[in-house]
Amino acid sequence: MLDKKIPDFSAAATDGETVTPAALKGKKVVLYFYPKDSTPGCTTEAQQFRDLHGEFLKAGATLYGVSRDSLKSHDNFRSKQGLPFALISDADEALCTLFGVIKLKNMYGKQVRGIERSTFLIDGKGVLRQEWRGVKADGHAAAVLEAVRNLG
């Protein structure tokens, strides 16, 4: 999918926003997929994106977090962590499927379906320019910011 136009989608986000490729046209977009609101790794990742949010804006990028949690859960998570960017609820896994981030994972010795922590950088023309899969939460936001800056 790299260097290809992202397929059409429509996703509900916090603040009543509906995210579509058409609405994102002309902006660099960072979509970061994470397993679950208010869990340790996801909180660390969200806080680091929060702390660098001003730098992402300066670099011309719009940031969205995506998980299968409800908008209500997202609102609570955003409020608790002071997140200045919208979170997309993908309860039906449509966006997760589109980006291929649902994986079988081992949890306490059992196989469960879950989101593999992944991030996608999309340019202003709606073309996927970079992807990170199976990332570690700590330090990831800084690596993504560097890629956004290098995109020009």
Rosetta blueprint (number, residue, H / E / L):
1 M L
2 L L
3 D L
4 K L
5 K E
6 I L
7 P L
8 D L
9 F L
10 S L
11 A E
12 A E
13 A E
14 T H
15 D H
16 G H
17 E L
18 T E
19 V E
20 T L
21 P H
22 A H
23 A H
24 L H
25 K L
26 G L
27 K L
28 K E
29 V E
30 V E
31 L E
32 Y E
33 F E
34 Y L
35 P L
36 K L
37 D L
38 S L
39 T L
40 P H
41 G H
42 C H
43 T H
44 T H
45 E H
46 A H
47 Q H
48 Q H
49 F H
50 R H
51 D H
52 L L
53 H H
54 G H
55 E H
56 F H
57 L H
58 K H
59 A L
60 G L
61 A E
62 T E
63 L E
64 Y E
65 G E
66 V E
67 S E
68 R L
69 D L
70 S L
71 L H
72 K H
73 S H
74 H H
75 D H
76 N H
77 F H
78 R H
79 S H
80 K H
81 Q H
82 G L
83 L L
84 P L
85 F L
86 A E
87 L E
88 I E
89 S E
90 D L
91 A L
92 D L
93 E L
94 A H
95 L H
96 C H
97 T H
98 L H
99 F L
100 G L
101 V L
102 I E
103 K E
104 L E
105 K E
106 N E
107 M E
108 Y L
109 G L
110 K E
111 Q E
112 V E
113 R E
114 G E
115 I E
116 E L
117 R L
118 S E
119 T E
120 F E
121 L E
122 I E
123 D L
124 G L
125 K L
126 G L
127 V E
128 L E
129 R E
130 Q E
131 E E
132 W E
133 R E
134 G L
135 V L
136 K L
137 A L
138 D L
139 G L
140 H H
141 A H
142 A H
143 A H
144 V H
145 L H
146 E H
147 A H
148 V H
149 R H
150 N H
151 L H
152 G L
